[in-house]
Amino acid sequence: MDLRKLKTLIDLVSESNISELEITEADGKVRIVKADPHATAPSYVIAPPPARPVAADVTPPPAPIAAEVVATGHTVKSPMVGTFYRSSSPGGKPLVDIGSEVKEGEAVCIIEAMKIMNEIEADHSGRITRILCENGQAVEYGQPLFIVE
């Protein structure tokens, strides 16, 4: 697992109310555990990949949503708590799709907070490679919304 991905995982656990996260990939296994639920910096352990796969070890990952946000590239995060919308009007065309080229400062989504529609702008130029939220989904401050490469 590369260092950027590991740093992203550590930041994810630090900024969320998740107390433990374990990710298993072909190149190894990472387990991040907060020492104290109120602590800001989690401890982590990196295990080498198993010598051979074991058929009986088919436990699902403990946090599939957390595993979903792990990606390379720049993460555009929510600057507020609210409701995520991909378009500026109900039934309208999404502001961006996977593969869309965006420039820094360009609107990528809307977050409704207290009945106010807030345009969220890309804080990085590039191509949208992942959309991490569903239309109408409640989002929290700092929650990843898009991956831009």
N, C-alpha and C positions, 0 to 999 in steps of 0.2 A: 504494500500500500504506500502510495507516495505521500510525502510530507504535507503537501497542501491539503489533500483529502483528510489526513489525520487531524490537521489544524482545524479544518471545517467541522469535523465531528466533535472535537473538544469544545469549540465555540458554541456549537449547537447545544451540547449538554449544559454548558455554563449558563447560557442565556435562557434556557427553558426550565420547566418544572420537572423534567425527566431526571430521575436519580441514577439510572443505570441504562447503558446502551451497549449491545453486543452486535457486531457485524461480522459475518463470515463470508469471505470471498475466496476465489481460487488461489490467490497468492497469500492467504493468511487469515487470521482472526484477530479482531480488535475488540476489547472490552473496556468501556469507560465507565467509571463509577465515581459519583460524588462522595467524598469522605463524610460530609455533613450536608443535609438537605439545605442548610442556609449558607454553605460555603460557595464561593464564586469560582474556584478553580478545582476541576475534577482530577482524580488520579486516573491513570490508565495503564493497561497492560497489553503488549503486543505479543501474540503467540505465533510461532511459525506454522506453516500449513501442515495438516496431518500427513503422515506417511502414505496413507491410502484412505480413500473414502470408506466409511462404515455405513452399510445399508440401514442399520437400525437407528442411526443418528439423523432423523428427519424432523427435528424440532423446528417449528417456524421461528423466524426472527422475532424477538420480543417487542420491537417497535417498528412495524412496517412503514409507518408514516415518516419516522425519522430516517429510515434507510432510503426513502424516496427522495429526500432533499440532497443527498450526497451526490455531487456532480462536479465536474471540472468547469472552469470558467468563473465569471463574476456573478455573484448572487445579488439580485435586486430585492431588497427587503422592504417590508411594510413600515412606513414611518409612523403608523398609528393603528389603533384598534378600530375595527369597523367591519363592513361587509364589502367583499371583493366583487367587482364587476368588470368583465372584459370589454364591454362597450359603453359608450357614453349615454345610450338610451335603451330602454327595454326593447328587445328584438332587433337592435341595431347591429351593424357590422362590428366585429371585434377590432379594437384599436391595433392589436398585434396578434400574429399567429406564429406558430413554430416556423422558423425559417425567415421571419421578417427581419429586415435590417433596420436598426434603430440608431439614432444619434443621441448623444448625451443631451438631456433636456427635453426630449420628445416624450409625449404622453404615451404610457403603455397600458394603463388601466385606471379604473375609478375605485376609490374606497369611500363608501358612504359612512359618515360618522355624525351622529346627532342630526340626521336628516339633511346634512350638507354633503354634496357630491364633491369629492376632492380628487383632482387629476393627479396621478402619481407619474412622475417623470423618470425616465431612464437616467441613472447616475453613471452610466458607462456606455460607450458606443460599441456596436457589434451586432451579431446575429442572435436572435432568440432561439435557443436550442431546447428549452424546456419551459413549460408553464406548470407551476407547482400547486396552483389553487383552482378549485372549481368555481364557476360562475355562481354568485349568490352565497358563497362560503364565508363564514365569519373568520376574520384574521386577527392576529394579535400583533402588538408592536414588535418589530424585529423579525417577524415570520418571513421566510423566503417566499417570494412570489414568482420570480423568473430566473433562469440561468441565461446569461449573455456571454457568448464567446467571440 
